[in-house]
Amino acid sequence: MGVHEAKAYVGSLCEIVWRDRAGNTHVTLATVEDARYVPLYGAYLITDAEDIRLDQVVSIQVTDAVMRKAA
């Protein structure tokens, strides 16, 4: 996925599946704030939770899920 494709998710609450350097899979539910190229680091997905390199993203799915506090 490139920066231009990732910009389509800006402002959306998404479930992002990505792999870290060790190959472990992570799932993050976050609002995408921006997608941009960072010199010397590459393309990044900027979210309200963390910044994720686009080359590590496995999948992105827009969700309407609302996180609720367990009762």
N, CA, C and O atoms as a Tripos MOL2 file, in Angstrom:
@<TRIPOS>MOLECULE
protein
  284   283    71     0     0
PROTEIN
NO_CHARGES

@<TRIPOS>ATOM
      1 N           0.8440   -1.1730    0.0000 N.3       1 MET1
      2 CA          0.0000    0.0000    0.0000 C.3       1 MET1
      3 C           0.8920    1.2390    0.0000 C.2       1 MET1
      4 O           1.8900    1.3040    0.7180 O.2       1 MET1
      5 N           0.5230    2.1930   -0.7980 N.am      2 GLY2
      6 CA          1.2680    3.4380   -0.8700 C.3       2 GLY2
      7 C           0.5790    4.5480   -0.0930 C.2       2 GLY2
      8 O          -0.5210    4.3670    0.4290 O.2       2 GLY2
      9 N           1.2260    5.6780   -0.0240 N.am      3 VAL3
     10 CA          0.6950    6.8300    0.7180 C.3       3 VAL3
     11 C          -0.6360    7.2890    0.1250 C.2       3 VAL3
     12 O          -1.5630    7.6150    0.8670 O.2       3 VAL3
     13 N          -0.7380    7.3160   -1.1960 N.am      4 HIS4
     14 CA         -1.9630    7.7970   -1.8300 C.3       4 HIS4
     15 C          -3.1560    6.9050   -1.5170 C.2       4 HIS4
     16 O          -4.2550    7.4110   -1.2940 O.2       4 HIS4
     17 N          -2.9660    5.5940   -1.4950 N.am      5 GLU5
     18 CA         -4.0490    4.6890   -1.1300 C.3       5 GLU5
     19 C          -4.4090    4.8340    0.3430 C.2       5 GLU5
     20 O          -5.5840    4.7720    0.7040 O.2       5 GLU5
     21 N          -3.4110    5.0230    1.1910 N.am      6 ALA6
     22 CA         -3.6340    5.1400    2.6310 C.3       6 ALA6
     23 C          -4.3790    6.4190    2.9940 C.2       6 ALA6
     24 O          -5.1060    6.4440    3.9870 O.2       6 ALA6
     25 N          -4.2150    7.4750    2.2130 N.am      7 LYS7
     26 CA         -4.9040    8.7380    2.4960 C.3       7 LYS7
     27 C          -6.4180    8.6000    2.4190 C.2       7 LYS7
     28 O          -7.1380    9.4360    2.9650 O.2       7 LYS7
     29 N          -6.9150    7.5640    1.7530 N.am      8 ALA8
     30 CA         -8.3560    7.3190    1.6780 C.3       8 ALA8
     31 C          -8.9370    6.9840    3.0520 C.2       8 ALA8
     32 O         -10.1420    7.1280    3.2590 O.2       8 ALA8
     33 N          -8.1020    6.5420    3.9900 N.am      9 TYR9
     34 CA         -8.5630    6.1560    5.3240 C.3       9 TYR9
     35 C          -8.4780    7.2920    6.3430 C.2       9 TYR9
     36 O          -8.9010    7.1150    7.4860 O.2       9 TYR9
     37 N          -7.9470    8.4430    5.9630 N.am     10 VAL10
     38 CA         -7.7890    9.5570    6.9000 C.3      10 VAL10
     39 C          -9.1540    9.9790    7.4400 C.2      10 VAL10
     40 O         -10.0990   10.1910    6.6800 O.2      10 VAL10
     41 N          -9.2380   10.0950    8.7580 N.am     11 GLY11
     42 CA        -10.4730   10.4800    9.4290 C.3      11 GLY11
     43 C         -11.3720    9.3040    9.7800 C.2      11 GLY11
     44 O         -12.4240    9.4960   10.3910 O.2      11 GLY11
     45 N         -10.9800    8.0950    9.4060 N.am     12 SER12
     46 CA        -11.8090    6.9080    9.6610 C.3      12 SER12
     47 C         -11.2720    6.1050   10.8390 C.2      12 SER12
     48 O         -10.0670    6.0540   11.0860 O.2      12 SER12
     49 N         -12.1960    5.4810   11.5540 N.am     13 LEU13
     50 CA        -11.8240    4.5400   12.6000 C.3      13 LEU13
     51 C         -11.5580    3.2110   11.9010 C.2      13 LEU13
     52 O         -12.4390    2.6680   11.2360 O.2      13 LEU13
     53 N         -10.3450    2.6910   12.0530 N.am     14 CYS14
     54 CA         -9.9430    1.4960   11.3090 C.3      14 CYS14
     55 C          -9.3560    0.4320   12.2150 C.2      14 CYS14
     56 O          -8.7710    0.7220   13.2590 O.2      14 CYS14
     57 N          -9.5300   -0.8130   11.7840 N.am     15 GLU15
     58 CA         -8.8370   -1.9340   12.4000 C.3      15 GLU15
     59 C          -7.6310   -2.2130   11.5070 C.2      15 GLU15
     60 O          -7.7840   -2.5980   10.3480 O.2      15 GLU15
     61 N          -6.4460   -2.0200   12.0480 N.am     16 ILE16
     62 CA         -5.2050   -2.1430   11.2740 C.3      16 ILE16
     63 C          -4.4580   -3.3780   11.7570 C.2      16 ILE16
     64 O          -4.1440   -3.5060   12.9400 O.2      16 ILE16
     65 N          -4.1800   -4.2740   10.8390 N.am     17 VAL17
     66 CA         -3.3920   -5.4710   11.1420 C.3      17 VAL17
     67 C          -2.0090   -5.2230   10.5500 C.2      17 VAL17
     68 O          -1.8830   -4.9230    9.3630 O.2      17 VAL17
     69 N          -0.9600   -5.3510   11.3860 N.am     18 TRP18
     70 CA          0.4030   -5.0800   10.9310 C.3      18 TRP18
     71 C           1.3920   -5.9900   11.6320 C.2      18 TRP18
     72 O           1.0870   -6.5840   12.6660 O.2      18 TRP18
     73 N           2.5810   -6.0930   11.0560 N.am     19 ARG19
     74 CA          3.6480   -6.9280   11.6180 C.3      19 ARG19
     75 C           4.7970   -6.0460   12.0920 C.2      19 ARG19
     76 O           5.1470   -5.0570   11.4470 O.2      19 ARG19
     77 N           5.3800   -6.4230   13.2370 N.am     20 ASP20
     78 CA          6.5370   -5.6890   13.7360 C.3      20 ASP20
     79 C           7.8140   -6.2730   13.1320 C.2      20 ASP20
     80 O           7.7540   -7.1710   12.2920 O.2      20 ASP20
     81 N           8.9590   -5.7640   13.5590 N.am     21 ARG21
     82 CA         10.2550   -6.2130   13.0140 C.3      21 ARG21
     83 C          10.5080   -7.6980   13.2240 C.2      21 ARG21
     84 O          11.1690   -8.3470   12.4130 O.2      21 ARG21
     85 N           9.9770   -8.2280   14.3150 N.am     22 ALA22
     86 CA         10.1840   -9.6410   14.6430 C.3      22 ALA22
     87 C           9.2150  -10.5540   13.8970 C.2      22 ALA22
     88 O           9.3340  -11.7780   13.9660 O.2      22 ALA22
     89 N           8.2530   -9.9590   13.1820 N.am     23 GLY23
     90 CA          7.2790  -10.7550   12.4460 C.3      23 GLY23
     91 C           6.0110  -11.0530   13.2150 C.2      23 GLY23
     92 O           5.1350  -11.7600   12.7180 O.2      23 GLY23
     93 N           5.9010  -10.5190   14.4310 N.am     24 ASN24
     94 CA          4.6920  -10.7230   15.2260 C.3      24 ASN24
     95 C           3.5550   -9.8770   14.6610 C.2      24 ASN24
     96 O           3.7690   -8.7350   14.2560 O.2      24 ASN24
     97 N           2.3550  -10.4370   14.6340 N.am     25 THR25
     98 CA          1.1880   -9.7310   14.1170 C.3      25 THR25
     99 C           0.4860   -8.9780   15.2380 C.2      25 THR25
    100 O           0.2820   -9.5170   16.3260 O.2      25 THR25
    101 N           0.1160   -7.7220   14.9650 N.am     26 HIS26
    102 CA         -0.5950   -6.8740   15.9250 C.3      26 HIS26
    103 C          -1.8620   -6.3610   15.2700 C.2      26 HIS26
    104 O          -1.9140   -6.1800   14.0540 O.2      26 HIS26
    105 N          -2.8860   -6.1270   16.0830 N.am     27 VAL27
    106 CA         -4.1260   -5.5290   15.6100 C.3      27 VAL27
    107 C          -4.3490   -4.2620   16.4070 C.2      27 VAL27
    108 O          -4.3580   -4.2910   17.6380 O.2      27 VAL27
    109 N          -4.5310   -3.1390   15.7080 N.am     28 THR28
    110 CA         -4.7320   -1.8520   16.3540 C.3      28 THR28
    111 C          -6.0360   -1.2560   15.8670 C.2      28 THR28
    112 O          -6.2820   -1.1940   14.6630 O.2      28 THR28
    113 N          -6.8750   -0.8180   16.7950 N.am     29 LEU29
    114 CA         -8.0940   -0.1010   16.4630 C.3      29 LEU29
    115 C          -7.8120    1.3700   16.7260 C.2      29 LEU29
    116 O          -7.6270    1.7740   17.8740 O.2      29 LEU29
    117 N          -7.7800    2.1740   15.6610 N.am     30 ALA30
    118 CA         -7.3750    3.5710   15.8120 C.3      30 ALA30
    119 C          -7.9680    4.4400   14.7110 C.2      30 ALA30
    120 O          -8.3490    3.9510   13.6470 O.2      30 ALA30
    121 N          -8.0380    5.7260   14.9870 N.am     31 THR31
    122 CA         -8.4570    6.6960   13.9880 C.3      31 THR31
    123 C          -7.2280    7.1310   13.2080 C.2      31 THR31
    124 O          -6.2280    7.5490   13.7930 O.2      31 THR31
    125 N          -7.3030    7.0340   11.8920 N.am     32 VAL32
    126 CA         -6.1790    7.4270   11.0430 C.3      32 VAL32
    127 C          -6.1900    8.9490   10.9090 C.2      32 VAL32
    128 O          -7.1720    9.5330   10.4510 O.2      32 VAL32
    129 N          -5.0960    9.5790   11.3090 N.am     33 GLU33
    130 CA         -4.9970   11.0340   11.2550 C.3      33 GLU33
    131 C          -4.2870   11.5250   10.0090 C.2      33 GLU33
    132 O          -4.5940   12.6120    9.5190 O.2      33 GLU33
    133 N          -3.3320   10.7430    9.4760 N.am     34 ASP34
    134 CA         -2.5940   11.1640    8.2860 C.3      34 ASP34
    135 C          -1.8220    9.9760    7.7290 C.2      34 ASP34
    136 O          -1.5860    8.9810    8.4150 O.2      34 ASP34
    137 N          -1.4420   10.1090    6.4850 N.am     35 ALA35
    138 CA         -0.5520    9.1460    5.8410 C.3      35 ALA35
    139 C           0.4790    9.9890    5.1080 C.2      35 ALA35
    140 O           0.1200   10.8470    4.3030 O.2      35 ALA35
    141 N           1.7530    9.7520    5.3800 N.am     36 ARG36
    142 CA          2.7800   10.5920    4.7730 C.3      36 ARG36
    143 C           4.1020    9.8600    4.6580 C.2      36 ARG36
    144 O           4.3430    8.8510    5.3190 O.2      36 ARG36
    145 N           4.9480   10.3990    3.8000 N.am     37 TYR37
    146 CA          6.3070    9.8930    3.6340 C.3      37 TYR37
    147 C           7.2210   10.6720    4.5670 C.2      37 TYR37
    148 O           7.2330   11.9030    4.5530 O.2      37 TYR37
    149 N           7.9860    9.9500    5.3740 N.am     38 VAL38
    150 CA          8.9350   10.5640    6.3000 C.3      38 VAL38
    151 C          10.3430   10.2870    5.7610 C.2      38 VAL38
    152 O          10.7540    9.1290    5.6890 O.2      38 VAL38
    153 N          11.0850   11.3300    5.3810 N.am     39 PRO39
    154 CA         12.4380   11.1080    4.8410 C.3      39 PRO39
    155 C          13.2910   10.2600    5.7850 C.2      39 PRO39
    156 O          13.2410   10.4320    7.0020 O.2      39 PRO39
    157 N          14.0570    9.3600    5.2220 N.am     40 LEU40
    158 CA         14.9390    8.4170    5.9050 C.3      40 LEU40
    159 C          14.2060    7.2860    6.6290 C.2      40 LEU40
    160 O          14.8520    6.3430    7.0880 O.2      40 LEU40
    161 N          12.8740    7.3530    6.7440 N.am     41 TYR41
    162 CA         12.1160    6.3110    7.4300 C.3      41 TYR41
    163 C          11.1150    5.6180    6.5220 C.2      41 TYR41
    164 O          10.8260    4.4390    6.7260 O.2      41 TYR41
    165 N          10.5820    6.3020    5.5370 N.am     42 GLY42
    166 CA          9.6210    5.7100    4.6200 C.3      42 GLY42
    167 C           8.2070    6.1960    4.8580 C.2      42 GLY42
    168 O           7.9850    7.1840    5.5580 O.2      42 GLY42
    169 N           7.2500    5.4910    4.2660 N.am     43 ALA43
    170 CA          5.8370    5.8600    4.3580 C.3      43 ALA43
    171 C           5.2510    5.3940    5.6890 C.2      43 ALA43
    172 O           5.4830    4.2640    6.1210 O.2      43 ALA43
    173 N           4.4960    6.2730    6.3280 N.am     44 TYR44
    174 CA          3.9050    5.9870    7.6350 C.3      44 TYR44
    175 C           2.4180    6.2750    7.6480 C.2      44 TYR44
    176 O           1.9360    7.1670    6.9490 O.2      44 TYR44
    177 N           1.6960    5.5030    8.4560 N.am     45 LEU45
    178 CA          0.3000    5.7370    8.7580 C.3      45 LEU45
    179 C           0.2860    6.3510   10.1620 C.2      45 LEU45
    180 O           0.6780    5.7050   11.1330 O.2      45 LEU45
    181 N          -0.1660    7.5920   10.2560 N.am     46 ILE46
    182 CA         -0.1910    8.3000   11.5390 C.3      46 ILE46
    183 C          -1.5810    8.1080   12.1330 C.2      46 ILE46
    184 O          -2.5760    8.5040   11.5250 O.2      46 ILE46
    185 N          -1.6560    7.5040   13.3170 N.am     47 THR47
    186 CA         -2.9450    7.2640   13.9680 C.3      47 THR47
    187 C          -2.9540    7.9000   15.3480 C.2      47 THR47
    188 O          -1.9310    8.3930   15.8230 O.2      47 THR47
    189 N          -4.1160    7.8840   15.9860 N.am     48 ASP48
    190 CA         -4.2040    8.4350   17.3370 C.3      48 ASP48
    191 C          -3.5820    7.4970   18.3640 C.2      48 ASP48
    192 O          -3.3670    7.8940   19.5090 O.2      48 ASP48
    193 N          -3.2900    6.2610   17.9730 N.am     49 ALA49
    194 CA         -2.6900    5.2970   18.8960 C.3      49 ALA49
    195 C          -1.1800    5.1910   18.7190 C.2      49 ALA49
    196 O          -0.4370    5.2070   19.7010 O.2      49 ALA49
    197 N          -0.7200    5.0840   17.4660 N.am     50 GLU50
    198 CA          0.7000    4.9250   17.1890 C.3      50 GLU50
    199 C           0.9620    5.1670   15.7090 C.2      50 GLU50
    200 O           0.0260    5.2430   14.9130 O.2      50 GLU50
    201 N           2.2120    5.2850   15.3470 N.am     51 ASP51
    202 CA          2.6100    5.4390   13.9540 C.3      51 ASP51
    203 C           3.0640    4.0850   13.4290 C.2      51 ASP51
    204 O           3.8590    3.3960   14.0690 O.2      51 ASP51
    205 N           2.5520    3.7080   12.2550 N.am     52 ILE52
    206 CA          2.8180    2.3860   11.6980 C.3      52 ILE52
    207 C           3.3870    2.5430   10.2970 C.2      52 ILE52
    208 O           2.8290    3.2650    9.4700 O.2      52 ILE52
    209 N           4.5080    1.8620   10.0300 N.am     53 ARG53
    210 CA          5.0910    1.9010    8.6880 C.3      53 ARG53
    211 C           4.1530    1.2050    7.7150 C.2      53 ARG53
    212 O           3.6510    0.1190    8.0050 O.2      53 ARG53
    213 N           3.9130    1.8180    6.5660 N.am     54 LEU54
    214 CA          2.9870    1.2520    5.5950 C.3      54 LEU54
    215 C           3.4630   -0.0800    5.0310 C.2      54 LEU54
    216 O           2.6410   -0.9220    4.6700 O.2      54 LEU54
    217 N           4.7690   -0.2840    4.9480 N.am     55 ASP55
    218 CA          5.2440   -1.5710    4.4300 C.3      55 ASP55
    219 C           5.0430   -2.7120    5.4210 C.2      55 ASP55
    220 O           5.2450   -3.8740    5.0700 O.2      55 ASP55
    221 N           4.6490   -2.4000    6.6500 N.am     56 GLN56
    222 CA          4.3670   -3.4320    7.6500 C.3      56 GLN56
    223 C           2.8780   -3.7220    7.7960 C.2      56 GLN56
    224 O           2.4910   -4.6520    8.5040 O.2      56 GLN56
    225 N           2.0320   -2.9210    7.1230 N.am     57 VAL57
    226 CA          0.5910   -3.1090    7.2180 C.3      57 VAL57
    227 C           0.1760   -4.3280    6.4030 C.2      57 VAL57
    228 O           0.5250   -4.4560    5.2300 O.2      57 VAL57
    229 N          -0.5760   -5.2230    7.0460 N.am     58 VAL58
    230 CA         -1.0950   -6.4190    6.3850 C.3      58 VAL58
    231 C          -2.4730   -6.1100    5.7960 C.2      58 VAL58
    232 O          -2.7580   -6.4530    4.6490 O.2      58 VAL58
    233 N          -3.3270   -5.4570    6.5980 N.am     59 SER59
    234 CA         -4.6560   -5.0850    6.1250 C.3      59 SER59
    235 C          -5.2070   -3.9190    6.9380 C.2      59 SER59
    236 O          -4.8280   -3.6950    8.0870 O.2      59 SER59
    237 N          -6.1160   -3.1840    6.3000 N.am     60 ILE60
    238 CA         -6.8330   -2.0900    6.9650 C.3      60 ILE60
    239 C          -8.3030   -2.2750    6.6330 C.2      60 ILE60
    240 O          -8.6730   -2.5060    5.4820 O.2      60 ILE60
    241 N          -9.1450   -2.1660    7.6780 N.am     61 GLN61
    242 CA        -10.5820   -2.2790    7.4690 C.3      61 GLN61
    243 C         -11.2620   -1.1630    8.2520 C.2      61 GLN61
    244 O         -11.0330   -1.0090    9.4510 O.2      61 GLN61
    245 N         -12.0960   -0.3890    7.5710 N.am     62 VAL62
    246 CA        -12.8560    0.6630    8.2390 C.3      62 VAL62
    247 C         -13.9190   -0.0020    9.0950 C.2      62 VAL62
    248 O         -14.5870   -0.9340    8.6480 O.2      62 VAL62
    249 N         -14.0770    0.4720   10.3210 N.am     63 THR63
    250 CA        -15.0430   -0.1150   11.2510 C.3      63 THR63
    251 C         -15.8570    0.9780   11.9010 C.2      63 THR63
    252 O         -15.3860    2.1020   12.0770 O.2      63 THR63
    253 N         -17.0760    0.6430   12.2550 N.am     64 ASP64
    254 CA        -17.9510    1.5650   12.9760 C.3      64 ASP64
    255 C         -18.0230    1.1930   14.4470 C.2      64 ASP64
    256 O         -18.8280    1.7390   15.2010 O.2      64 ASP64
    257 N         -17.1790    0.2650   14.8400 N.am     65 ALA65
    258 CA        -17.2150   -0.2380   16.2120 C.3      65 ALA65
    259 C         -16.9440    0.8760   17.2140 C.2      65 ALA65
    260 O         -16.0810    1.7270   17.0010 O.2      65 ALA65
    261 N         -17.6700    0.8560   18.2720 N.am     66 VAL66
    262 CA        -17.4750    1.8090   19.3540 C.3      66 VAL66
    263 C         -16.9480    1.0260   20.5430 C.2      66 VAL66
    264 O         -17.5720    0.0690   21.0030 O.2      66 VAL66
    265 N         -15.7980    1.4450   21.0290 N.am     67 MET67
    266 CA        -15.2330    0.7520   22.1820 C.3      67 MET67
    267 C         -16.0430    1.1250   23.4240 C.2      67 MET67
    268 O         -16.2160    2.3020   23.7400 O.2      67 MET67
    269 N         -16.5290    0.1090   24.1110 N.am     68 ARG68
    270 CA        -17.3400    0.3350   25.2910 C.3      68 ARG68
    271 C         -16.6410   -0.1900   26.5240 C.2      68 ARG68
    272 O         -15.9230   -1.1880   26.4670 O.2      68 ARG68
    273 N         -16.8500    0.4770   27.6240 N.am     69 LYS69
    274 CA        -16.2870    0.0350   28.8800 C.3      69 LYS69
    275 C         -17.0450   -1.2080   29.3500 C.2      69 LYS69
    276 O         -18.2750   -1.2230   29.3590 O.2      69 LYS69
    277 N         -16.3140   -2.2350   29.7360 N.am     70 ALA70
    278 CA        -16.9510   -3.4720   30.1880 C.3      70 ALA70
    279 C         -17.7700   -3.2020   31.4350 C.2      70 ALA70
    280 O         -17.3220   -2.5200   32.3560 O.2      70 ALA70
    281 N         -18.9610   -3.7400   31.4510 N.am     71 ALA71
    282 CA        -19.8700   -3.4990   32.5850 C.3      71 ALA71
    283 C         -19.6490   -4.5420   33.6710 C.2      71 ALA71
    284 O         -20.3180   -4.5090   34.7040 O.2      71 ALA71
@<TRIPOS>BOND
     1     1     2 1
     2     2     3 1
     3     3     4 2
     4     3     5 am
     5     5     6 1
     6     6     7 1
     7     7     8 2
     8     7     9 am
     9     9    10 1
    10    10    11 1
    11    11    12 2
    12    11    13 am
    13    13    14 1
    14    14    15 1
    15    15    16 2
    16    15    17 am
    17    17    18 1
    18    18    19 1
    19    19    20 2
    20    19    21 am
    21    21    22 1
    22    22    23 1
    23    23    24 2
    24    23    25 am
    25    25    26 1
    26    26    27 1
    27    27    28 2
    28    27    29 am
    29    29    30 1
    30    30    31 1
    31    31    32 2
    32    31    33 am
    33    33    34 1
    34    34    35 1
    35    35    36 2
    36    35    37 am
    37    37    38 1
    38    38    39 1
    39    39    40 2
    40    39    41 am
    41    41    42 1
    42    42    43 1
    43    43    44 2
    44    43    45 am
    45    45    46 1
    46    46    47 1
    47    47    48 2
    48    47    49 am
    49    49    50 1
    50    50    51 1
    51    51    52 2
    52    51    53 am
    53    53    54 1
    54    54    55 1
    55    55    56 2
    56    55    57 am
    57    57    58 1
    58    58    59 1
    59    59    60 2
    60    59    61 am
    61    61    62 1
    62    62    63 1
    63    63    64 2
    64    63    65 am
    65    65    66 1
    66    66    67 1
    67    67    68 2
    68    67    69 am
    69    69    70 1
    70    70    71 1
    71    71    72 2
    72    71    73 am
    73    73    74 1
    74    74    75 1
    75    75    76 2
    76    75    77 am
    77    77    78 1
    78    78    79 1
    79    79    80 2
    80    79    81 am
    81    81    82 1
    82    82    83 1
    83    83    84 2
    84    83    85 am
    85    85    86 1
    86    86    87 1
    87    87    88 2
    88    87    89 am
    89    89    90 1
    90    90    91 1
    91    91    92 2
    92    91    93 am
    93    93    94 1
    94    94    95 1
    95    95    96 2
    96    95    97 am
    97    97    98 1
    98    98    99 1
    99    99   100 2
   100    99   101 am
   101   101   102 1
   102   102   103 1
   103   103   104 2
   104   103   105 am
   105   105   106 1
   106   106   107 1
   107   107   108 2
   108   107   109 am
   109   109   110 1
   110   110   111 1
   111   111   112 2
   112   111   113 am
   113   113   114 1
   114   114   115 1
   115   115   116 2
   116   115   117 am
   117   117   118 1
   118   118   119 1
   119   119   120 2
   120   119   121 am
   121   121   122 1
   122   122   123 1
   123   123   124 2
   124   123   125 am
   125   125   126 1
   126   126   127 1
   127   127   128 2
   128   127   129 am
   129   129   130 1
   130   130   131 1
   131   131   132 2
   132   131   133 am
   133   133   134 1
   134   134   135 1
   135   135   136 2
   136   135   137 am
   137   137   138 1
   138   138   139 1
   139   139   140 2
   140   139   141 am
   141   141   142 1
   142   142   143 1
   143   143   144 2
   144   143   145 am
   145   145   146 1
   146   146   147 1
   147   147   148 2
   148   147   149 am
   149   149   150 1
   150   150   151 1
   151   151   152 2
   152   151   153 am
   153   153   154 1
   154   154   155 1
   155   155   156 2
   156   155   157 am
   157   157   158 1
   158   158   159 1
   159   159   160 2
   160   159   161 am
   161   161   162 1
   162   162   163 1
   163   163   164 2
   164   163   165 am
   165   165   166 1
   166   166   167 1
   167   167   168 2
   168   167   169 am
   169   169   170 1
   170   170   171 1
   171   171   172 2
   172   171   173 am
   173   173   174 1
   174   174   175 1
   175   175   176 2
   176   175   177 am
   177   177   178 1
   178   178   179 1
   179   179   180 2
   180   179   181 am
   181   181   182 1
   182   182   183 1
   183   183   184 2
   184   183   185 am
   185   185   186 1
   186   186   187 1
   187   187   188 2
   188   187   189 am
   189   189   190 1
   190   190   191 1
   191   191   192 2
   192   191   193 am
   193   193   194 1
   194   194   195 1
   195   195   196 2
   196   195   197 am
   197   197   198 1
   198   198   199 1
   199   199   200 2
   200   199   201 am
   201   201   202 1
   202   202   203 1
   203   203   204 2
   204   203   205 am
   205   205   206 1
   206   206   207 1
   207   207   208 2
   208   207   209 am
   209   209   210 1
   210   210   211 1
   211   211   212 2
   212   211   213 am
   213   213   214 1
   214   214   215 1
   215   215   216 2
   216   215   217 am
   217   217   218 1
   218   218   219 1
   219   219   220 2
   220   219   221 am
   221   221   222 1
   222   222   223 1
   223   223   224 2
   224   223   225 am
   225   225   226 1
   226   226   227 1
   227   227   228 2
   228   227   229 am
   229   229   230 1
   230   230   231 1
   231   231   232 2
   232   231   233 am
   233   233   234 1
   234   234   235 1
   235   235   236 2
   236   235   237 am
   237   237   238 1
   238   238   239 1
   239   239   240 2
   240   239   241 am
   241   241   242 1
   242   242   243 1
   243   243   244 2
   244   243   245 am
   245   245   246 1
   246   246   247 1
   247   247   248 2
   248   247   249 am
   249   249   250 1
   250   250   251 1
   251   251   252 2
   252   251   253 am
   253   253   254 1
   254   254   255 1
   255   255   256 2
   256   255   257 am
   257   257   258 1
   258   258   259 1
   259   259   260 2
   260   259   261 am
   261   261   262 1
   262   262   263 1
   263   263   264 2
   264   263   265 am
   265   265   266 1
   266   266   267 1
   267   267   268 2
   268   267   269 am
   269   269   270 1
   270   270   271 1
   271   271   272 2
   272   271   273 am
   273   273   274 1
   274   274   275 1
   275   275   276 2
   276   275   277 am
   277   277   278 1
   278   278   279 1
   279   279   280 2
   280   279   281 am
   281   281   282 1
   282   282   283 1
   283   283   284 2
@<TRIPOS>SUBSTRUCTURE
     1 MET1         2 RESIDUE 1 A MET
     2 GLY2         6 RESIDUE 1 A GLY
     3 VAL3        10 RESIDUE 1 A VAL
     4 HIS4        14 RESIDUE 1 A HIS
     5 GLU5        18 RESIDUE 1 A GLU
     6 ALA6        22 RESIDUE 1 A ALA
     7 LYS7        26 RESIDUE 1 A LYS
     8 ALA8        30 RESIDUE 1 A ALA
     9 TYR9        34 RESIDUE 1 A TYR
    10 VAL10       38 RESIDUE 1 A VAL
    11 GLY11       42 RESIDUE 1 A GLY
    12 SER12       46 RESIDUE 1 A SER
    13 LEU13       50 RESIDUE 1 A LEU
    14 CYS14       54 RESIDUE 1 A CYS
    15 GLU15       58 RESIDUE 1 A GLU
    16 ILE16       62 RESIDUE 1 A ILE
    17 VAL17       66 RESIDUE 1 A VAL
    18 TRP18       70 RESIDUE 1 A TRP
    19 ARG19       74 RESIDUE 1 A ARG
    20 ASP20       78 RESIDUE 1 A ASP
    21 ARG21       82 RESIDUE 1 A ARG
    22 ALA22       86 RESIDUE 1 A ALA
    23 GLY23       90 RESIDUE 1 A GLY
    24 ASN24       94 RESIDUE 1 A ASN
    25 THR25       98 RESIDUE 1 A THR
    26 HIS26      102 RESIDUE 1 A HIS
    27 VAL27      106 RESIDUE 1 A VAL
    28 THR28      110 RESIDUE 1 A THR
    29 LEU29      114 RESIDUE 1 A LEU
    30 ALA30      118 RESIDUE 1 A ALA
    31 THR31      122 RESIDUE 1 A THR
    32 VAL32      126 RESIDUE 1 A VAL
    33 GLU33      130 RESIDUE 1 A GLU
    34 ASP34      134 RESIDUE 1 A ASP
    35 ALA35      138 RESIDUE 1 A ALA
    36 ARG36      142 RESIDUE 1 A ARG
    37 TYR37      146 RESIDUE 1 A TYR
    38 VAL38      150 RESIDUE 1 A VAL
    39 PRO39      154 RESIDUE 1 A PRO
    40 LEU40      158 RESIDUE 1 A LEU
    41 TYR41      162 RESIDUE 1 A TYR
    42 GLY42      166 RESIDUE 1 A GLY
    43 ALA43      170 RESIDUE 1 A ALA
    44 TYR44      174 RESIDUE 1 A TYR
    45 LEU45      178 RESIDUE 1 A LEU
    46 ILE46      182 RESIDUE 1 A ILE
    47 THR47      186 RESIDUE 1 A THR
    48 ASP48      190 RESIDUE 1 A ASP
    49 ALA49      194 RESIDUE 1 A ALA
    50 GLU50      198 RESIDUE 1 A GLU
    51 ASP51      202 RESIDUE 1 A ASP
    52 ILE52      206 RESIDUE 1 A ILE
    53 ARG53      210 RESIDUE 1 A ARG
    54 LEU54      214 RESIDUE 1 A LEU
    55 ASP55      218 RESIDUE 1 A ASP
    56 GLN56      222 RESIDUE 1 A GLN
    57 VAL57      226 RESIDUE 1 A VAL
    58 VAL58      230 RESIDUE 1 A VAL
    59 SER59      234 RESIDUE 1 A SER
    60 ILE60      238 RESIDUE 1 A ILE
    61 GLN61      242 RESIDUE 1 A GLN
    62 VAL62      246 RESIDUE 1 A VAL
    63 THR63      250 RESIDUE 1 A THR
    64 ASP64      254 RESIDUE 1 A ASP
    65 ALA65      258 RESIDUE 1 A ALA
    66 VAL66      262 RESIDUE 1 A VAL
    67 MET67      266 RESIDUE 1 A MET
    68 ARG68      270 RESIDUE 1 A ARG
    69 LYS69      274 RESIDUE 1 A LYS
    70 ALA70      278 RESIDUE 1 A ALA
    71 ALA71      282 RESIDUE 1 A ALA
